[in-house]
Structures are given as C-alpha cells and as structure tokens.
C-alpha cells in the first residue's frame, strides 16, 4: 500500500491510499480519482516528503523514554493526592453524606 497526497485543479489537498503506484496511474488516467471537496477529476500528486522509518533501537529508546515520562507524571499525581486528600477507607459513603 502507498499513500499519496493529491491536489485538484482548485488546489484542494487530500490524501488517498493505493495498492501501488501503477494503480494510482491507472485510476488517475481513467478519471476515477475525485476531489472530496469540489468533485474535480483533474488530480495531480502534491509534493510530499518520504516517510523514513526509525530503526528498532531508536523506536525502543523513544518508547522507553515515553514510558519513563508517563511513570514520573503518575508518581507526581499520586504524591499530590496523598498529600492533599484525606483517606477515609471504608467510611467513604458516610463521609460523602456528611459533605452533601
């Protein structure tokens, strides 16, 4: 599968997926690709940057960093709750009724 950014004659930019580049060429030549905004059938490929994948090591390192950041935020949240809230244990319902 390949994703192209496409542009119609009125400069509306949209993206579409194709099985391969030959499929895009065949559909474009047959006028089967339609702009979702203005229904124009005069479509060209818009300039786009290639997608360059990261190595598995880079992905794992990035994921580990994201997990570490999330865990730090959760620890900070837990510390905040423990410092600023009263633990009422099994008496939660009674305490809630007193407040209400």
SVG drawing of the C-alpha trace seen along z (x, -y; Angstrom):
<svg xmlns="http://www.w3.org/2000/svg" viewBox="-26 -27 45 30">
<polyline fill="none" stroke="black" stroke-width="0.4" points="0.0,0.0 1.1,-3.5 -0.3,-6.8 -0.2,-9.9 -1.0,-13.5 -3.1,-14.6 -4.2,-18.0 -7.1,-19.0 -7.1,-21.9 -8.6,-24.2 -5.7,-23.4 -7.6,-21.3 -5.1,-18.9 -6.2,-15.5 -4.6,-12.0 -5.5,-8.6 -4.2,-5.1 -3.4,-2.9 -2.2,0.7 0.9,-0.6 2.0,-3.5 0.7,-1.7 -2.8,-1.5 -2.7,-5.3 -1.6,-5.9 -4.4,-3.7 -7.1,-5.4 -5.8,-8.9 -5.7,-8.3 -9.3,-6.9 -10.6,-9.9 -11.6,-7.6 -10.0,-9.8 -12.3,-12.6 -11.6,-15.6 -13.7,-15.2 -14.2,-18.9 -15.2,-20.0 -15.6,-16.8 -12.9,-17.7 -11.4,-14.8 -8.3,-16.7 -5.9,-15.4 -2.2,-15.5 0.2,-14.3 1.1,-17.1 4.7,-17.5 5.3,-15.3 8.3,-14.2 9.1,-10.5 8.5,-8.6 11.7,-7.5 11.3,-4.8 13.3,-4.6 15.5,-1.7 14.1,0.7 16.6,-0.5 15.5,-4.1 11.9,-3.1 12.5,-1.1 14.5,-4.0 11.8,-6.5 9.1,-4.2 11.2,-3.7 11.5,-7.5 7.8,-8.0 7.1,-5.3 9.5,-6.9 7.9,-10.3 4.4,-8.8 5.5,-7.0 7.1,-10.2 3.8,-12.0 1.8,-9.3 4.2,-9.3 3.8,-13.1 0.0,-12.7 0.0,-10.0 2.2,-12.1 -0.1,-15.1 -3.3,-13.1 -1.7,-11.5 -0.6,-14.9 -3.8,-16.8 -6.6,-14.3 -7.9,-12.5 -8.1,-8.8 -11.4,-7.7 -11.2,-4.0 -14.4,-2.1 -16.2,-5.2 -16.3,-6.8 -20.1,-6.6 -20.6,-8.2 -18.1,-10.9 -19.7,-11.7 -23.1,-12.0 -21.7,-14.4 -20.3,-16.6 -23.5,-16.5"/>
</svg>
